[in-house]
Amino acid sequence: QVQLVESGGGLVQPGGSLKLSCAASGIIFSGAAMNWFRQAPGKQRGFVASITPGGTTNYEDSVKGRFTISRDNAKNTVYLQMNSLKPEDTAVYYCYVRGRWGQGTQVTVSS
């Protein structure tokens, strides 16, 4: 059974940084494309970033140049490094793979 556990969220001031982690189990991690989504209050869940097994990355336009997705296949973990955070980045961030979602981790950007 696929299980995804996110961590690393929290409260940060505008311009600050956070690094999210998503530990996966129940899949052959090295062969899976991994994704981050987010859902802000009152909004639909939307794509943030993805990384293929080969390391090719893709980003939603508003986070390009600020967020970096990476993976560590030895640890079955995908990361999302978030820099230059803005209040509009406030959301619950979810890890997603093959139809399965993690429980989410709250990111709040506020002064």
N, C-alpha and C positions, 0 to 999 in steps of 0.2 A: 504494500500500500504506500502510495506516494505521500510523503509528509514534508511540509515546508515550514520552517520556523524563522521568522524575521526578528531582528533586534537592531538596536542602535538609534532608535528614534529619540526625540526629546524636544526641549525648548531651546531655541537659539535666537540670538539677535540678528537682525538684518545684516547681511554681509558675512555672516559666520559660516561655519562648515559643520557637516555631520557625515558620518560614514555608516551606511546601513549594511547589514549582513543578512543573508538568507541561507540557512543550512538545509540541505535537501537529503532525503533518504527514500529508499524504496524505488529508486530509478538508477539506470546506468548514467550517472551524472555527466561523464565526459562526452556522452553522445547526445546530450539534450541541449536544445536552445533554451536559454533562460531569459526571463523577462521581469521588468518592474513596471507596475502600474500605480496610479494614485487616484484617490477620490477625495475631493474637497467637499465641505459641507454644502448640501443642496445641489451638487453637481454629479454628473455621471462619472463612473470610473474610466480613466483614460490612460493610454499608453505613455510610458516615460522613456524606457530604454530596453534594448535587447542585446544579447550576445550569442552568437552561434557556437557550436562545438569547436570550430576553427578559430574563433576569436574575432570574427567580424562583428562590429557594433553598429547600432542604429539608435538614433535619438529623436525624441519629439523636439520640434523646432525651438520651443521656449527654453529648453535646458541645454541646448548645444553650446559647448564652450564652457559650461559651468559644472555639468555632471559628467562622471565617468563610470561606466559599468566595467567590471572585471570579474574574472572567475579564477578559482583555485581548485583544480580538479582533484588534487590530493586531499583536500578538505571537504569536497562536495559542497562548496560554498560559492555563492555569487555575491558581489559587493556593489554598492552604489555610493560612490564618493560624490558628495554634494557640496560645492563651493559657491561663494557669492550668493548665499540664499536670500530670497526675497519673501515678503509676506504672502505673495500669491503662490508660493511653494507649499504653504500650509495645507496638509492633507494627511490622510492615512495612506501609507505606502504598502503595496502588496507585491509579493513575489508570485510568479505564475509560471507553470510548466505543464504542458499536456493536459489541459483541462482542470488542473488543480490549483487552488489558491492557498496561500498562507493566511494566517490570522490577521496580518497587518501590523504595522507599527506607526504610531502617531508622530508626525513631524509638525512642530509649531514654530513659525518664524515671527517673532514679535519683540518689540522693544519694551 
